[in-house]
């Protein structure tokens, strides 16, 4: 199984060494929970979490 990392800046999940969303290299393997946002414009969850780009996000990053 491929290890996924969460960006400490925007909580985007990635398998690479650089966040595809904010281009940060501050990634961690210590994250919990998963939310997938498909339509940021109409999603109440995206509004509460302040997510502007569709994708996979960690709920908690340590």
Protein Blocks (a to p, Z undefined) as FASTA:
>chain_A
ZZddddfklopacfbfbdfklopabdcfbdghjdddfblmlmmklmmnopabgcdddfbd
ZZ
